Amino acid sequence: MNLPPTRLALALVLATALSGCATWRRHSQAAPALPAAFTAATAPAELAPIDPSLLQRPTSAYRLGPGDKLEIEVLGDVDTRSITTVGPDGKIYFYMLPGLDVWGDTVAQVRDKIIDGLQKFIREKQPVSVTLLDAESERVWILGRLNKPGVYPLSGPTTLLEAIAEAGGLSPRSATASFAGATPLPPAAGIGSDEAADLSRAFVIRHGQMLHVDFTRLLHDGDLSQNIYLEPDDFIYLPAGSTGSVHVLGAVFEPRALSSDTQLTLVKAVADAGGTIKNAYLSHVAIVRGSLSQPQVAVVNLAAIESGQAPDVLLQPQDIVYVPFTPYRVLTRYVDMILDTFARTVGVNEGARVISNQAVPVGVNVPVNVSVPVGP
């Protein structure tokens, strides 16, 4: 898929997201076996449920932007019929009119502007027809284990299920090759039921934050309470089931994904990420495990481990390790921040890979002067 350079900026926008033993906060129904250094906790710290407003069909009219294509005609005068595209500056040109700024306008507002503009040259008010031919300015990213991953126009109210169907449904093989010129698989009928995609790690990013959508409930169980309506610039990602990296984020010098092919401990993972930044809060290092919609979190004292006062922790594939800059006070908000950072990191890298196969993986971090939320 060929993408204009401006899409790179959109991909980067996505980035701008207690003691020595650990305590697990259980979120999932079936927790994995805990390492010896961990003890199971009984106090739940559930993530916020999905916002009901996300399930409401949008009622606002489409707003024009650069790339949108319009057909305009003064009714009764076929010779005036023309097709124009909203330019990078948000302007269109029609007939004898100078450039009209239509960025952010509805089609009806554009029609009124043209009618008012024509009255400067033609005494009688002329009826004008304006038709939206192609909606190109509002788009969503749909990437990952899909038959036709890519960037799709959002020309009207669209649900998450409809977007996945438009992207060809779930693919039985990695779709990354399609960006290197390979022929994509033919579209699947409907959504499909292929389990090669890891639905437990799929996510939606909106305005730099991960929405609490449970893809397993949506695509596997048919639970429409998870079928949200999309907004422009939403980023949807369904990773391959074989993905097994350990992500090390936060106050480390090189936030990155590490291979988990060999046994990887917490100390080694942090070291492989360049070590911790000065003044990192080592006693509240978090390890997030399991489904993104029902995660488990362990809070570990890394300083105690490094000094030999507590045993090291053996990590599992897909663990997220987060080294904070400040202590957390509210566990649920701490987990939310970690998942937002993780989702933005994956989003930036996968979005950049769409534009260029030569994209260098990056780690998304939060500024040193940003504190972990401490209030409700």
Solvent accessible surface area in square Angstrom, and as a share of the most:
residue,aa,sasa,rsa
1,M,109,0.49
2,N,153,0.79
3,L,32,0.16
4,P,66,0.41
5,P,116,0.73
6,T,94,0.54
7,R,32,0.12
8,L,72,0.36
9,A,60,0.46
10,L,20,0.10
11,A,0,0.00
12,L,89,0.44
13,V,91,0.53
14,L,9,0.04
15,A,25,0.19
16,T,131,0.76
17,A,25,0.19
18,L,95,0.47
19,S,55,0.35
20,G,20,0.20
21,C,62,0.37
22,A,0,0.00
23,T,39,0.23
24,W,0,0.00
25,R,60,0.22
26,R,103,0.37
27,H,10,0.05
28,S,26,0.17
29,Q,169,0.75
30,A,88,0.68
31,A,29,0.22
32,P,45,0.28
33,A,89,0.69
34,L,54,0.27
35,P,27,0.17
36,A,114,0.88
37,A,14,0.11
38,F,11,0.05
39,T,78,0.45
40,A,55,0.43
41,A,13,0.10
42,T,139,0.81
43,A,51,0.39
44,P,94,0.59
45,A,13,0.10
46,E,100,0.45
47,L,20,0.10
48,A,58,0.45
49,P,118,0.74
50,I,29,0.15
51,D,72,0.37
52,P,95,0.60
53,S,69,0.45
54,L,31,0.15
55,L,54,0.27
56,Q,121,0.54
57,R,150,0.55
58,P,51,0.32
59,T,136,0.79
60,S,97,0.62
61,A,60,0.46
62,Y,35,0.13
63,R,111,0.41
64,L,3,0.01
65,G,3,0.03
66,P,39,0.24
67,G,29,0.28
68,D,0,0.00
69,K,70,0.30
70,L,0,0.00
71,E,54,0.24
72,I,0,0.00
73,E,24,0.11
74,V,7,0.04
75,L,91,0.45
76,G,85,0.82
77,D,53,0.28
78,V,101,0.58
79,D,137,0.71
80,T,9,0.05
81,R,126,0.46
82,S,43,0.28
83,I,104,0.53
84,T,19,0.11
85,T,67,0.39
86,V,2,0.01
87,G,17,0.17
88,P,125,0.78
89,D,82,0.43
90,G,0,0.00
91,K,75,0.32
92,I,1,0.01
93,Y,133,0.50
94,F,6,0.02
95,Y,116,0.44
96,M,83,0.37
97,L,11,0.06
98,P,91,0.58
99,G,24,0.24
100,L,30,0.15
101,D,79,0.41
102,V,0,0.00
103,W,144,0.51
104,G,30,0.29
105,D,21,0.11
106,T,16,0.09
107,V,35,0.20
108,A,46,0.35
109,Q,77,0.34
110,V,0,0.00
111,R,85,0.31
112,D,72,0.37
113,K,75,0.32
114,I,0,0.00
115,I,24,0.12
116,D,85,0.44
117,G,9,0.09
118,L,1,0.01
119,Q,74,0.33
120,K,168,0.71
121,F,112,0.47
122,I,51,0.26
123,R,228,0.83
124,E,127,0.57
125,K,130,0.55
126,Q,40,0.18
127,P,72,0.45
128,V,7,0.04
129,S,39,0.25
130,V,15,0.09
131,T,61,0.36
132,L,50,0.25
133,L,74,0.37
134,D,58,0.30
135,A,9,0.07
136,E,53,0.24
137,S,26,0.17
138,E,37,0.17
139,R,39,0.14
140,V,3,0.02
141,W,0,0.00
142,I,0,0.00
143,L,3,0.01
144,G,18,0.17
145,R,34,0.12
146,L,0,0.00
147,N,8,0.04
148,K,70,0.30
149,P,9,0.06
150,G,0,0.00
151,V,3,0.02
152,Y,27,0.10
153,P,53,0.33
154,L,11,0.06
155,S,72,0.46
156,G,34,0.32
157,P,57,0.36
158,T,22,0.13
159,T,15,0.08
160,L,0,0.00
161,L,37,0.18
162,E,93,0.42
163,A,1,0.01
164,I,0,0.00
165,A,43,0.33
166,E,81,0.36
167,A,0,0.00
168,G,1,0.01
169,G,0,0.00
170,L,8,0.04
171,S,1,0.01
172,P,82,0.51
173,R,89,0.32
174,S,51,0.33
175,A,8,0.07
176,T,72,0.42
177,A,44,0.34
178,S,19,0.12
179,F,36,0.15
180,A,72,0.56
181,G,71,0.69
182,A,45,0.35
183,T,116,0.68
184,P,60,0.38
185,L,52,0.26
186,P,104,0.66
187,P,83,0.52
188,A,38,0.29
189,A,99,0.77
190,G,50,0.48
191,I,36,0.19
192,G,35,0.34
193,S,95,0.62
194,D,44,0.23
195,E,105,0.47
196,A,30,0.23
197,A,2,0.02
198,D,25,0.13
199,L,14,0.07
200,S,39,0.25
201,R,11,0.04
202,A,5,0.04
203,F,4,0.02
204,V,0,0.00
205,I,0,0.00
206,R,17,0.06
207,H,151,0.68
208,G,7,0.07
209,Q,110,0.49
210,M,14,0.06
211,L,29,0.14
212,H,44,0.20
213,V,7,0.04
214,D,16,0.08
215,F,3,0.01
216,T,51,0.29
217,R,102,0.37
218,L,4,0.02
219,L,25,0.12
220,H,113,0.51
221,D,92,0.47
222,G,51,0.49
223,D,40,0.21
224,L,118,0.59
225,S,46,0.30
226,Q,7,0.03
227,N,25,0.13
228,I,0,0.00
229,Y,37,0.14
230,L,5,0.03
231,E,66,0.30
232,P,53,0.33
233,D,60,0.31
234,D,1,0.00
235,F,0,0.00
236,I,0,0.00
237,Y,26,0.10
238,L,0,0.00
239,P,9,0.06
240,A,21,0.16
241,G,40,0.38
242,S,102,0.66
243,T,61,0.35
244,G,24,0.23
245,S,29,0.19
246,V,1,0.00
247,H,22,0.10
248,V,0,0.00
249,L,0,0.00
250,G,0,0.00
251,A,0,0.00
252,V,1,0.01
253,F,131,0.55
254,E,95,0.43
255,P,22,0.14
256,R,107,0.39
257,A,50,0.38
258,L,13,0.06
259,S,76,0.49
260,S,24,0.16
261,D,134,0.69
262,T,104,0.60
263,Q,147,0.66
264,L,9,0.04
265,T,42,0.24
266,L,0,0.00
267,V,51,0.29
268,K,103,0.44
269,A,0,0.00
270,V,5,0.03
271,A,64,0.49
272,D,50,0.26
273,A,0,0.00
274,G,36,0.34
275,G,19,0.18
276,T,40,0.23
277,I,43,0.22
278,K,167,0.71
279,N,124,0.64
280,A,15,0.12
281,Y,84,0.32
282,L,40,0.20
283,S,29,0.19
284,H,20,0.09
285,V,0,0.00
286,A,0,0.00
287,I,0,0.00
288,V,1,0.00
289,R,8,0.03
290,G,30,0.29
291,S,23,0.15
292,L,4,0.02
293,S,31,0.20
294,Q,67,0.30
295,P,0,0.00
296,Q,1,0.01
297,V,0,0.00
298,A,0,0.00
299,V,5,0.03
300,V,1,0.00
301,N,24,0.12
302,L,0,0.00
303,A,45,0.35
304,A,10,0.08
305,I,13,0.07
306,E,96,0.43
307,S,69,0.44
308,G,66,0.63
309,Q,147,0.65
310,A,14,0.11
311,P,86,0.54
312,D,55,0.29
313,V,2,0.01
314,L,79,0.39
315,L,11,0.06
316,Q,58,0.26
317,P,79,0.49
318,Q,41,0.18
319,D,0,0.00
320,I,0,0.00
321,V,0,0.00
322,Y,1,0.00
323,V,0,0.00
324,P,0,0.00
325,F,21,0.09
326,T,37,0.22
327,P,38,0.24
328,Y,26,0.10
329,R,167,0.61
330,V,43,0.25
331,L,20,0.10
332,T,38,0.22
333,R,85,0.31
334,Y,0,0.00
335,V,0,0.00
336,D,41,0.21
337,M,25,0.11
338,I,0,0.00
339,L,2,0.01
340,D,18,0.09
341,T,0,0.00
342,F,10,0.04
343,A,1,0.00
344,R,6,0.02
345,T,4,0.03
346,V,16,0.09
347,G,0,0.00
348,V,3,0.02
349,N,24,0.12
350,E,29,0.13
351,G,0,0.00
352,A,15,0.12
353,R,83,0.30
354,V,11,0.06
355,I,51,0.26
356,S,45,0.29
357,N,88,0.45
358,Q,154,0.68
359,A,39,0.30
360,V,119,0.68
361,P,96,0.60
362,V,73,0.42
363,G,29,0.28
364,V,8,0.05
365,N,49,0.25
366,V,17,0.10
367,P,83,0.52
368,V,102,0.59
369,N,135,0.69
370,V,66,0.38
371,S,69,0.44
372,V,6,0.04
373,P,41,0.26
374,V,82,0.47
375,G,24,0.24
376,P,163,1.03
